[in-house]
């Protein structure tokens, strides 16, 4: 009985040490591996400057609410809304109430974060 317990302990220690040696070898092999150099990806600017006369496209981050608030010339919200996917020509761009806004017609303005250059 005592001999079998000792034999089980010796075998389990041997198996554990072999598995640790195998893991250590694969870790050292992975550490010496160098990744191939990849080409530089062409990146699109995240916020291209929208200027007067540019075509703009209304985008929405919230998928449930497919409308964007319309602002007045001072940058305050109005009761009007514009649907996602609408295309306009930027009549003017200015900064009001701490945010950049784009004029889409005579009295309607949109937050620059809600539109992208078309």
Protein Blocks (a to p, Z undefined) as FASTA:
>chain_A
ZZmmmmmmmmmmmmmmmmmmmmmmmmmmmmmpccddddddddddfbdcddehiacddddf
blklmcdcdddfkopacfbdcdehiacddfbdcdeehiacddfbfklccdfklpccZZ
